[in-house]
Amino acid sequence: MIKIRIRFEVQTERMKILVTGGVGFIGSHTVVELFNNGDIPIIIDDFRNSEPFILDRIKEITGNTPVFYNVDCLDLKGLKDVFEKEKPEGVVHFAAYKAVGESVEKPVMYYENNIGTLVNLLKLVPKHNINYFVFSSSCTVYGDPEVIPVTEQSPIQEASSPYGYTKQVCEKILQDFCKVNQSVKIVLLRYFNPIGAHPSGLIGELPNGIPNNLVPYVAQTAAGKRDQLTINGGDYSTSDGTCIRDYIHVSDLADAHVKAFAFLQKEIGNLHIFNVGTGTGSTVLEVVSAFEKATKTRVKYVIGPRREGDAVSVFADNSKIVNELNWGPKFSLEEALSHAWKWQQSLSD
């Protein structure tokens, strides 16, 4: 007798997914990964933190022309029109301001945009039978944590900046929303520090004006666009006096969103929280050194004063997302920095 072994697997359906802020840094990489997964991303963006040519680059990478709407997510009618026309099954929400330092200087702008855009989306989600929602949160919700690495159960400390506070508020809004909208399944992804660029060098971080984030400032300094890098604080209680962060390749972060949607299609329960980080912390000076090693390029820097809103050290315990979403980082710190440099060089050409 021939014995036949039948293997049963949970199959996930390909979905039409609305991606707010889908031309931005993390959004564009996630659109690429959604296409690679066979999903249909529908992009909403108003180019306030992005550029139209990224749409062409997405097409060049994936061979797919993304559906795009130039809409501000504070425009409720504009959002409603997109929902009614496209009828998405899921939403991933990136459209938010993200700079800690800028949020200290412009708190009202951050409160209005980061909280208001989420509220508008949640007004539409139940009316349009959206089943799956992935929210772009941040490790800044942990404030300046007392115990490192942080887990999803780590206490939520007072936010160190208005940006961090908007993420705390948005998480609370989603938690309250879930209580009365049981049919909507939600994942909160608490990002650590996204860096790098697509390995092709065709898309990457594109800051407006002076970069607020470390790696684009390092790359622009190495390229001669900036005279020197100013490191914010050299007297912290770390190995070299500079802040510690968990730097994750943006393509690895994008992959976490794809896996989050697959997880939601088969998981019971309607609210899930995951840290998305490498599980390893690096100081600012270690990142500068790794960049120099990866690119064989010197970076001129000076140590400046501390920046208001910066925590001393934050890095992830990522065991939950590794175990439950079968996710893990594929790229090293040096690979991420090498890809960021490849992107920067393409912009300098």
C-alpha positions in Angstrom: 0.0 0.0 0.0 1.3 3.5 -0.9 0.9 5.9 1.9 0.2 9.5 0.9 1.1 12.3 3.3 -1.0 15.3 2.9 0.4 18.6 4.3 -2.1 21.2 5.4 -1.1 24.8 5.4 -2.9 28.0 6.2 -3.1 30.0 3.0 -3.3 33.7 3.1 -5.2 35.7 0.4 -3.6 38.4 -1.6 -5.2 41.7 -0.7 -5.8 45.2 -2.0 -4.1 47.4 0.7 -4.4 51.2 1.1 -1.0 52.6 1.9 -1.0 56.1 3.3 2.3 57.9 2.9 3.2 55.3 0.4 5.8 57.4 -1.5 7.7 58.1 1.7 10.8 56.3 3.0 9.2 53.4 4.8 6.0 53.5 2.7 7.7 53.1 -0.6 9.8 50.1 0.5 6.6 48.5 1.9 4.8 49.1 -1.4 7.7 47.2 -3.1 7.4 44.3 -0.7 3.6 44.2 -1.1 4.0 44.0 -4.8 6.6 41.2 -4.4 4.0 39.4 -2.2 1.4 39.6 -4.9 -0.7 42.1 -3.1 -2.2 45.3 -4.7 -1.1 48.4 -2.9 -3.1 51.6 -3.4 -0.9 54.7 -2.5 -2.1 57.9 -0.9 0.5 60.6 -0.5 0.6 64.4 -1.0 4.4 64.7 -1.5 5.1 66.8 1.6 7.8 64.4 2.6 8.4 62.6 -0.7 9.0 63.2 -4.4 6.9 62.0 -7.5 9.9 60.3 -9.1 9.7 57.6 -6.4 6.6 56.2 -8.1 8.7 55.6 -11.3 11.4 54.0 -9.2 8.8 51.6 -7.6 7.7 50.6 -11.1 11.3 50.1 -12.1 12.0 47.8 -9.2 8.7 45.8 -9.3 7.6 46.0 -12.9 4.2 47.3 -11.6 2.7 50.7 -11.9 1.2 51.6 -8.5 -2.2 53.1 -8.3 -1.7 56.6 -6.7 -3.9 59.4 -5.3 -2.6 62.8 -4.3 -4.6 63.3 -1.2 -3.9 64.8 2.3 -5.1 62.4 4.9 -6.5 65.4 6.8 -8.9 65.7 3.9 -11.8 63.4 5.0 -13.7 63.8 1.8 -10.7 63.0 -0.4 -10.0 59.9 1.7 -13.6 58.8 1.5 -13.5 59.1 -2.3 -10.5 56.8 -2.5 -12.2 54.3 -0.1 -15.3 54.3 -2.2 -13.5 53.9 -5.5 -10.9 51.3 -4.6 -12.7 49.3 -1.9 -9.5 48.1 -0.1 -9.5 45.2 2.3 -6.7 46.5 4.5 -4.9 49.7 5.4 -1.3 50.4 6.5 -1.0 53.9 7.9 2.4 55.7 7.5 1.3 59.3 6.8 2.7 61.2 9.8 5.5 63.6 10.7 8.4 61.7 12.3 11.2 64.0 13.5 11.8 64.2 17.3 13.6 67.5 17.2 11.1 69.1 14.8 8.2 68.0 17.0 9.7 69.9 20.0 9.8 73.0 17.9 6.4 72.5 16.2 4.2 70.5 18.6 0.8 71.7 17.3 1.7 70.7 13.8 2.5 67.2 15.0 -0.6 66.8 17.1 -2.9 68.0 14.3 -1.3 65.8 11.6 -0.3 62.6 13.4 -3.5 62.3 15.4 -5.9 63.9 13.0 -5.0 61.6 10.0 -5.5 58.5 12.1 -8.9 59.7 13.4 -10.0 60.4 9.8 -9.1 56.9 8.7 -10.9 55.3 11.6 -14.0 57.2 10.7 -14.0 55.4 7.4 -12.7 51.9 8.3 -15.9 50.5 9.7 -18.1 52.1 7.1 -16.1 50.4 4.3 -15.7 47.0 5.8 -12.0 47.2 6.3 -10.9 44.0 8.1 -7.1 44.6 8.6 -5.2 47.7 9.8 -1.5 48.0 10.4 -0.3 51.1 12.2 3.1 52.7 12.0 4.1 53.2 15.7 7.4 53.8 17.3 9.8 52.8 20.0 9.5 56.4 21.3 6.3 55.2 23.1 8.6 53.7 25.7 10.1 57.1 26.5 13.5 56.7 28.3 13.1 53.1 29.4 14.6 51.9 32.7 15.2 48.4 31.5 16.9 47.5 28.2 16.1 45.8 25.9 12.4 46.8 25.8 9.7 44.2 25.3 6.1 44.9 24.3 5.2 44.7 28.0 7.7 47.3 29.0 6.1 50.2 30.9 5.0 53.2 28.7 7.0 56.1 30.2 6.3 59.7 29.8 7.1 60.6 26.2 10.4 62.4 25.6 8.9 64.5 22.7 5.6 65.6 21.1 6.3 63.1 18.4 6.5 60.2 20.9 3.4 61.5 22.6 1.4 61.4 19.3 2.4 57.8 18.9 1.2 57.0 22.5 -2.1 58.8 21.8 -2.6 57.0 18.5 -2.0 53.6 20.1 -4.6 54.5 22.8 -7.1 55.6 20.1 -6.6 52.2 18.3 -7.0 50.3 21.5 -10.3 52.1 22.3 -11.4 51.7 18.7 -10.9 47.9 18.9 -13.3 47.6 21.9 -16.2 48.7 19.7 -15.1 47.4 16.3 -14.4 43.7 16.9 -14.4 42.9 13.2 -11.3 45.0 12.6 -8.0 43.3 13.3 -5.1 45.6 14.1 -1.3 45.3 14.4 0.7 48.1 16.0 4.3 47.9 14.8 6.7 49.7 17.1 9.6 50.6 14.8 13.1 51.2 16.1 15.4 53.2 13.9 14.9 52.5 10.1 18.0 53.1 8.0 19.4 52.1 4.6 17.8 51.9 1.2 16.6 49.4 -1.3 19.6 47.3 -2.3 19.1 48.5 -5.9 19.8 52.1 -4.7 16.7 53.2 -6.6 14.7 54.3 -3.5 15.8 55.5 -0.1 15.4 58.2 2.6 14.8 61.6 1.0 14.8 64.3 3.7 13.6 67.8 3.0 16.4 70.2 3.8 18.8 69.4 6.7 18.2 65.7 7.7 16.7 65.1 11.1 17.9 61.4 11.1 21.5 60.2 11.6 22.2 58.1 8.6 21.2 60.5 5.8 23.2 63.2 7.6 26.2 60.9 7.7 25.8 60.1 4.0 25.3 63.7 3.0 28.4 64.7 5.0 30.4 61.9 3.3 29.2 63.1 -0.1 30.3 66.7 0.7 26.8 68.1 0.8 27.2 68.9 4.5 30.4 70.4 6.0 30.3 68.1 9.0 28.1 65.9 11.2 27.2 67.3 14.6 26.6 64.5 17.1 24.0 65.4 19.6 25.6 64.8 22.9 28.8 63.0 23.9 28.4 62.7 27.6 25.7 60.0 28.0 26.3 57.0 30.2 27.2 54.7 27.3 30.5 53.1 26.2 31.5 56.1 24.1 29.2 58.8 25.5 26.8 58.8 22.5 23.2 57.6 22.4 22.3 53.9 21.7 19.7 53.0 19.2 18.5 49.9 17.3 19.1 50.4 13.6 17.0 48.3 11.3 17.2 48.1 7.5 14.2 49.6 5.9 13.6 46.6 3.7 13.5 44.4 6.7 11.0 46.7 8.3 8.9 46.7 5.1 8.8 42.9 5.2 7.4 43.1 8.7 4.3 44.8 7.3 3.7 42.1 4.7 4.0 39.4 7.5 1.7 41.5 9.7 -1.1 41.3 7.1 -0.6 37.5 6.7 -0.7 37.1 10.5 -3.9 39.1 10.8 -5.7 36.9 8.2 -5.2 33.8 10.3 -4.9 35.1 13.9 -7.7 35.3 16.5 -7.9 38.5 18.5 -8.2 42.0 17.1 -5.2 43.9 18.6 -1.6 42.8 18.5 1.6 44.8 19.3 5.1 44.0 18.0 8.5 45.6 18.4 10.4 45.7 15.0 14.1 45.9 15.6 17.3 43.9 15.3 17.6 43.3 19.0 21.0 45.0 19.0 21.9 48.5 20.1 24.6 50.6 18.5 26.0 54.0 19.6 26.1 56.9 17.2 29.9 56.7 17.0 29.6 53.0 16.2 27.3 53.8 13.3 29.7 56.4 12.0 32.6 53.9 12.2 30.5 51.2 10.5 29.6 53.6 7.7 33.3 54.5 7.2 34.2 50.8 7.1 31.4 49.8 4.7 31.9 52.7 2.3 35.7 53.3 2.7 34.7 57.0 3.1 35.7 59.4 5.9 33.0 61.3 7.8 33.9 64.6 9.5 32.1 65.1 12.7 32.0 67.1 16.0 30.3 66.5 19.3 27.6 69.0 20.0 25.2 69.6 22.9 22.4 67.1 23.7 19.2 67.4 21.8 16.0 67.8 23.7 13.7 64.8 23.5 16.5 62.2 23.0 16.5 59.1 25.2 19.9 57.7 26.3 19.4 54.1 25.1 16.6 52.2 23.4 16.8 48.8 21.6 14.4 46.0 21.1 13.7 42.6 22.5 12.3 41.3 19.1 11.6 37.7 20.2 7.8 38.1 19.9 7.8 39.2 16.3 10.4 36.6 15.4 8.3 33.8 17.0 4.8 34.9 16.1 5.3 36.5 12.7 8.2 34.3 11.6 10.1 37.5 10.8 13.7 38.3 11.2 16.2 40.9 10.0 18.2 39.8 6.9 20.6 42.8 6.5 23.5 43.7 8.8 24.3 47.3 10.0 27.1 47.6 7.5 24.9 46.4 4.6 22.2 48.9 5.5 24.8 51.7 5.5 26.3 50.5 2.2 22.8 50.6 0.7 22.2 54.1 2.1 25.5 55.3 0.5 24.5 53.7 -2.8 21.3 55.7 -2.7 23.1 58.9 -1.7 25.5 58.5 -4.6 22.7 58.1 -7.0 21.2 61.5 -5.8 24.6 63.1 -6.2 25.0 62.0 -9.8 
